[in-house]
Amino acid sequence: MKNRTFLFGFLIVALVLAGGVSYLASSSPDGLDHATLQGCEETDAGLTGQCVAQNATDHDLAESPLADYAVSGAEGTTGLAGVIGVLITVAVAGGLFWLLRRRTPTRG
């Protein structure tokens, strides 16, 4: 019973953090994005100048349902994408733990 209470509490905290706190995240580029844009200027035609980001291309999963921390690219769905991510992670991890658990030998 103690384990279930802890796991339920953990799930609730993870869902609240993913669904609520994600809206407070900065939309500014992170350190890697900032570093790759050094030496370039963004214009309507794209990037001008000399920077690493000029060689960047979209990755294979750029069109996936949860790409760019949004549900199907829709604005304002960051929290929902976070909740879906938590639920998928919990389901996969729970399934793996269940599959790989130690089983007590049966006597027969």
C-alpha positions as CSV (number, residue, x, y, z in Angstrom):
1,M,0.0,0.0,0.0
2,K,2.9,2.4,0.8
3,N,4.4,1.9,-2.6
4,R,1.2,2.6,-4.4
5,T,0.7,5.8,-2.4
6,F,4.2,6.9,-3.3
7,L,3.8,6.1,-7.0
8,F,0.4,7.8,-7.2
9,G,1.9,10.9,-5.5
10,F,4.9,10.8,-7.8
11,L,2.6,10.6,-10.8
12,I,0.5,13.5,-9.6
13,V,3.5,15.7,-9.0
14,A,5.0,14.8,-12.4
15,L,1.7,15.6,-14.2
16,V,1.4,19.0,-12.4
17,L,4.9,19.9,-13.2
18,A,4.6,18.8,-16.8
19,G,1.2,20.4,-17.3
20,G,1.5,23.5,-15.3
21,V,5.0,24.6,-14.9
22,S,5.9,24.1,-18.5
23,Y,3.9,27.2,-19.4
24,L,6.5,29.2,-17.4
25,A,9.4,27.9,-19.5
26,S,11.3,30.5,-21.5
27,S,10.6,30.7,-25.2
28,S,14.1,32.2,-25.7
29,P,16.7,30.0,-27.4
30,D,18.7,27.8,-25.1
31,G,22.5,28.0,-24.9
32,L,23.1,25.6,-27.8
33,D,20.8,27.5,-30.1
34,H,22.4,30.8,-29.0
35,A,25.9,29.5,-29.6
36,T,25.1,28.1,-33.1
37,L,23.6,31.4,-34.1
38,Q,26.7,33.4,-33.2
39,G,28.0,35.2,-36.3
40,C,24.6,35.2,-38.2
41,E,21.7,37.5,-38.5
42,E,18.2,36.3,-39.1
43,T,16.4,38.0,-42.0
44,D,13.2,37.3,-43.9
45,A,15.4,35.4,-46.5
46,G,16.9,33.2,-43.8
47,L,20.3,33.4,-42.0
48,T,23.0,35.6,-43.3
49,G,26.6,35.7,-42.2
50,Q,28.8,32.8,-41.0
51,C,27.4,30.5,-38.3
52,V,27.0,26.8,-37.7
53,A,23.2,27.1,-37.8
54,Q,23.2,27.8,-41.5
55,N,23.9,24.1,-42.1
56,A,21.1,22.9,-39.8
57,T,18.2,20.9,-41.2
58,D,15.0,19.6,-39.6
59,H,15.3,16.2,-38.0
60,D,13.3,13.1,-39.1
61,L,10.7,13.6,-36.3
62,A,10.1,17.3,-36.9
63,E,6.5,16.4,-38.1
64,S,5.7,14.1,-35.3
65,P,2.7,14.8,-33.1
66,L,4.7,16.1,-30.1
67,A,7.5,18.0,-32.0
68,D,8.6,21.3,-30.6
69,Y,6.9,20.7,-27.3
70,A,3.4,21.2,-28.7
71,V,0.6,18.9,-29.8
72,S,0.6,18.8,-33.6
73,G,2.4,22.2,-33.7
74,A,-0.6,24.1,-32.1
75,E,0.2,27.1,-30.0
76,G,-0.5,26.9,-26.3
77,T,-0.4,23.1,-26.0
78,T,3.0,22.9,-24.2
79,G,1.3,21.7,-21.0
80,L,-0.7,19.0,-22.8
81,A,2.4,17.8,-24.6
82,G,4.1,17.6,-21.3
83,V,1.3,15.6,-19.7
84,I,1.2,13.2,-22.7
85,G,5.0,12.8,-22.5
86,V,4.8,11.9,-18.8
87,L,2.0,9.4,-19.4
88,I,3.9,7.7,-22.2
89,T,7.1,7.6,-20.1
90,V,5.2,6.2,-17.1
91,A,3.5,3.6,-19.3
92,V,6.8,2.5,-21.0
93,A,8.8,2.4,-17.7
94,G,6.0,0.6,-15.9
95,G,5.7,-2.0,-18.6
96,L,9.5,-2.5,-18.6
97,F,9.5,-2.9,-14.8
98,W,6.6,-5.3,-14.9
99,L,8.3,-7.3,-17.7
100,L,11.7,-7.4,-16.0
101,R,10.6,-7.9,-12.4
102,R,11.8,-10.7,-10.3
103,R,9.4,-13.5,-10.1
104,T,9.2,-15.8,-7.1
105,P,9.5,-19.5,-8.1
106,T,6.2,-21.4,-8.0
107,R,6.2,-24.7,-6.1
108,G,4.4,-27.4,-7.6
